[in-house]
């Protein structure tokens, strides 16, 4: 192949990529409410595993996050097509995380559920729970392991050295997360503005 045909092939490929991007944007712009809602819930469900919760739990949270009114367990079950047991278990866990709340309506026997709507507060609460559930137990284990008695062998020395380093890093990360959790309510916006400038 000569350089002209390579250039044309690259240009064609680039144009094709651009065409695909435009098609994707047009598809997104032409989505109706139900399509957009389902896409959001599905994506949030997949992302939930990144912050330590299962897919169904994240999907319930996504539904409650975008619902303008609190929903009953039956509403959630119907909209997500999940069982009562699965819904009940995951709602309890979301309440334990402090990101879903139970609400009562006057004259109603049903329980209603809603999500924390402030995204910054939601991020702070997730960071706090991840620290409590994952980081603090890890720090304790690393401390215990790194404080074993030195027996003079190279393998014990290496174990102590590496676990002490990990312990120090985990403690630093925990301190940083606690600072983030304790920050002013508007910290995310301020940090993003600084990054953009």
C-alpha positions in Angstrom: 0.0 0.0 0.0 1.3 3.4 -0.8 1.0 6.4 1.7 -2.0 7.9 -0.1 -4.1 4.7 0.3 -3.0 4.4 3.9 -4.1 8.0 4.5 -7.4 7.4 2.8 -8.0 4.3 4.9 -7.2 6.1 8.1 -9.4 9.0 7.0 -12.3 6.6 6.1 -11.9 4.9 9.5 -11.9 8.3 11.3 -15.0 9.4 9.4 -16.7 6.1 10.2 -15.9 6.5 13.9 -17.3 10.1 13.7 -20.4 8.7 12.0 -20.9 6.2 14.8 -20.5 8.9 17.5 -23.1 11.0 15.7 -25.5 8.1 15.4 -25.1 7.4 19.2 -25.8 11.0 20.0 -28.9 11.0 17.8 -30.1 7.8 19.4 -29.6 9.3 22.9 -31.3 12.5 21.9 -34.3 10.6 20.5 -34.8 8.4 23.6 -38.1 8.7 25.3 -38.5 8.8 29.1 -38.8 5.0 29.6 -35.8 4.3 27.4 -33.7 6.9 29.2 -34.9 5.6 32.6 -34.1 2.0 31.8 -30.7 2.9 30.4 -29.9 4.9 33.6 -31.1 2.1 35.9 -29.2 -0.5 34.0 -25.9 1.5 33.9 -26.2 2.5 37.6 -26.8 -1.2 38.4 -23.5 -2.1 36.6 -21.6 0.7 38.3 -22.9 -0.4 41.7 -20.3 -3.1 42.0 -17.6 -0.4 41.9 -18.8 1.0 45.2 -19.4 -2.3 46.8 -23.0 -3.2 46.3 -24.8 -5.8 44.1 -26.5 -5.0 40.8 -30.1 -5.3 42.1 -29.3 -3.1 45.1 -27.8 -0.4 42.8 -30.8 -0.7 40.4 -33.2 -0.1 43.3 -31.2 2.9 44.4 -31.2 4.3 40.8 -35.0 3.9 40.6 -35.5 5.7 43.9 -32.9 8.4 43.0 -34.8 9.4 39.9 -38.3 9.0 41.3 -40.0 12.3 42.1 -42.2 10.6 44.7 -41.4 7.9 47.3 -42.2 4.4 46.1 -43.6 1.3 47.8 -41.9 -2.1 47.8 -44.6 -3.2 45.3 -43.8 -0.3 43.0 -40.1 -1.2 43.0 -40.8 -4.9 42.4 -43.1 -4.1 39.5 -40.8 -1.6 37.8 -37.6 -3.7 38.2 -39.2 -7.1 37.9 -37.6 -8.5 41.0 -38.9 -10.6 43.8 -40.2 -9.4 47.1 -37.4 -11.1 49.1 -34.7 -9.6 46.8 -36.4 -6.1 47.1 -36.8 -6.3 50.9 -33.2 -7.5 51.5 -31.7 -4.8 49.2 -33.9 -2.0 50.7 -32.7 -3.0 54.2 -29.1 -2.9 53.0 -29.5 0.5 51.3 -31.0 1.8 54.5 -28.0 0.4 56.4 -25.8 2.4 54.0 -27.8 5.5 54.9 -28.7 6.3 51.3 -32.3 5.1 51.3 -35.0 6.2 53.8 -38.4 4.8 54.8 -41.3 7.3 54.8 -44.8 7.0 56.1 -47.8 8.7 54.5 -50.7 9.7 56.7 -53.6 7.2 56.4 -51.5 4.6 54.5 -50.4 1.3 55.9 -47.8 0.8 53.1 -44.2 1.7 53.6 -42.7 4.2 51.2 -39.0 4.5 50.3 -36.9 7.4 48.9 -33.3 8.0 48.2 -30.9 10.7 49.3 -31.3 13.2 46.4 -28.3 15.4 47.1 -25.6 13.9 45.0 -22.7 15.4 47.1 -24.2 14.0 50.3 -24.7 10.7 48.6 -21.0 10.6 47.6 -20.0 11.5 51.2 -22.2 8.7 52.7 -20.8 6.1 50.2 -17.2 7.1 51.1 -18.1 6.9 54.8 -19.6 3.4 54.5 -16.8 2.1 52.3 -14.3 3.3 54.9 -16.2 1.6 57.7 -17.0 -1.6 55.9 -13.8 -2.2 54.0 -10.9 0.1 54.9 -11.0 0.0 58.7 -11.1 -3.9 58.9 -8.2 -4.0 56.4 -6.2 -1.6 58.4 -6.7 -3.7 61.6 -5.6 -6.9 59.8 -2.5 -5.2 58.3 -1.6 -3.9 61.7 -1.9 -7.3 63.3 0.1 -9.0 60.5 2.8 -6.4 60.4 3.4 -6.7 64.1 4.3 -10.4 64.2 7.5 -11.3 66.0 10.7 -11.1 63.9 12.3 -14.6 63.7 15.4 -13.5 61.7 14.3 -15.1 58.4 14.2 -13.2 55.2 10.6 -14.2 54.4 9.4 -12.9 57.8 11.3 -9.7 57.3 9.8 -9.2 53.8 6.3 -10.0 55.1 6.7 -7.4 57.9 8.1 -4.8 55.6 5.4 -5.1 52.9 2.5 -5.3 55.4 3.8 -2.2 57.3 4.0 -0.3 54.0 0.4 -1.4 53.1 -0.8 -0.5 56.6 0.7 3.0 56.3 -0.9 3.5 52.9 -4.3 2.3 54.0 -4.2 4.5 57.1 -3.3 7.5 54.9 -6.1 6.7 52.5 -8.5 6.4 55.5 -7.4 9.8 56.8 -7.9 11.3 53.4 -11.4 9.7 53.1 -12.3 11.0 56.5 -11.3 14.5 55.5 -13.5 14.2 52.4 -16.4 13.0 54.5 -16.0 15.9 56.9 -15.6 18.6 54.2 -18.0 21.4 53.6 -21.1 20.3 51.7 -19.9 22.0 48.5 -16.4 20.4 48.3 -17.0 18.4 45.1 -18.1 21.4 43.1 -15.1 23.5 44.4 -12.7 20.7 43.6 -14.1 20.3 40.1 -13.9 24.0 39.4 -10.2 24.0 40.5 -9.5 21.1 38.2 -11.1 22.8 35.2 -9.2 26.0 35.7 
